[in-house]
Amino acid sequence: MDIEFATSQRSTVGIEWELACVDHASGELTPAGPEVLARLNDPSDVFPHVTGELLTNTVELVSGPHARVGSAIDDLRLLVERVREVTDPMGVDLMCSGTHPFSQWFQQEVTPGKERYATLIDRTQWWGRQMMIWGVHMHVGIDDPRKVLPIVNGLLPYYPHFQALSASSPFWAGESTGYASSRAMLFQQLPTAGLPPQLERWSDYESLVADLTHVGVIDDYSELRWDLRPSPKWGTVEIRFCDGLSTSAEVAAVAALAQCLVEELSQKLDRGEQLPTLQPWFVRENKWRAARYGMEAIIIQDAAGNENLVTDDLRAILERLTPIASALGCLDELWGIERILEGGASYQRQLAVANDTGGSLKAVVASLVTELRDGL
């Protein structure tokens, strides 16, 4: 099976931001997505645009591809305002987090008229219906197809950094889970989701897709819903680690981190260097630690098993990436990570609101709505 990897401009960035629609009065999820999309009537092949997702309670904002993270964020901010022109008169608020604090999965509606969603639910049943989750996905352009799989493997050591920064799902169906990101644990239950295999050659990827297609696991490569994956259609690496983020500034910070890391890895490959990787069992352990402990995770840094607190490691990474960020024009966005480190990730803010309001999860939803509207 030959899979062509599209031509893409190096280190360009496109961002997908999934937002939840909630009832203004109750804070419950509401199936407003199809009506919002019908009123906006966005063509799906023109960027930026608003589109639907698995559940009718969701709208997804998709930026155009840009050389600068700030330009992609401008797209998203404009799209939020366009959506609000529709949702505000409907009594619908917008929020974003990895999960909704208290709505129930069995009360949500699957988006009708989409064969791939119907097939997903038919195959995955109860676990598929559990996917009441939201995330941020980032595409970063790769200028040479030979780089894509080495860069995918080279990004896996940074999984816990993205997970800790974005962790925003401490609650599930009205319960405190004890996890910074319950979304990370939920999403990997789908048969084609979770961590990607560490493949060496593009032919290995083509063989894998051919095998899975042959036995009916997938119909095409787009159904491989890995946490990190090549995107042949767009010529990008797609980074899918992140929980939903409630502010555009936080989206900008993690997108800048993604862009800078991909550019750093690309430069190393240009110099003929071998990219450092982690054993799959270390990658898996790091994912769990970051999902469980968030900003307090002690992560495995390298193949030798050296460890460090994820926040300390992030600060060292920020210093290292500063020259690259300056060249890419995303220095301010990258250093927004320091503001997350100082002010707390979303899961920490949500837990603090619940603690300050006697456990009110409705207050948590209200805080998420306010953060999306007004920032931090």
C-alpha angles and dihedrals in degrees: 000000000000115000115186117217107217124235112261135175112254117268095350113153135223123177134203116198119188115207129191123224113223132182110256094222103041104023089228121138112265129199095238097129100095093048092048091050093046091054094046093044093193118182107238094219096057122080133254100034146142119243141170133259140201095294129047090231091071139079121185122212114209122193126207119253111273139177090225126053090217091062092052089050090051087057091052094048091052090049091051090055091049091051092047091056085065102034101044094064088046092058089245124136128201125229138161132209135128091264137004109257098230116357115115122243095220091060094059125099125227113231107262126228095032112116095195092055092047090050092049093052093043091054101039099035113175095012092049091052088054092067094107089140139120133206148168119245124194127197117201120190120244117205098200125039090216089066099054102084095039088052092048089053092043092054095054094082086062095055094103092050093058091041095051094046094049101034106135108147110087092138132060126183092338098316132106104237101197088235127109087214118025087164091070091056094044099048095053090064090079111097095239097035131087130059119355122239114254102247124183106200135034088237088061089057092047091050092050092051090047092051095048092046091049093055094043100250091125137008094214141352094271088073091066096100097188121162087244123020146157113256105209093181093061101027093240146116108243115213110203101166098108131099116221112288121216099212134049089227091061091047088052092051096053091041090054090050090052094048093048095047093049091048091048091051091046091053091051091053089049088057091051094249125152110241116234114245137182130233110260091245090055091049090051092048091049091052091053094045093051093046091049102039105020111187091007094058118126103213135200107247105189147003090273090064099247112160139205140170106271093232092054091048091050092054090053090049091051091055091047094049097045095098091049092047090051091052092048093048095241102105095120091047093048092051088053082084088072088058090054090049091051099039100036135252121276095264089056092049092048093051090048092052091049091049093049093049100047093262098311108165090183086063089052090055090048090053091050091050090050093048092053092048101041107016125230 
